């Protein structure tokens, strides 16, 4: 018997059955808002003019390339990555909650 079968066999406390659907709704709302934020951030970012220069061996070590993270575009890329990671974590939590409380 797995963990979820054991939980279902013993019964869930009332606080779990009342609060988990609310938490799941909040997670779905967050995932939707974060997805919209990712779409907007990606559309606002300028295209990568260098492309895949790592394959060709070209290196452009300029002052600007060393300080890209301090620019607006660098901050937008970091924000996109953090929001994407948080969406993945929220999605995993949502499916774990869905397995516990069906």
PyMOL commands that set and color helices and strands:
alter all, ss='L'
color gray80, all
select helices_A, chain A and resi 3-10+14-44+53-56+63-66+68-70+72-100
alter helices_A, ss='H'
color red, helices_A
deselect
rebuild
show_as cartoon
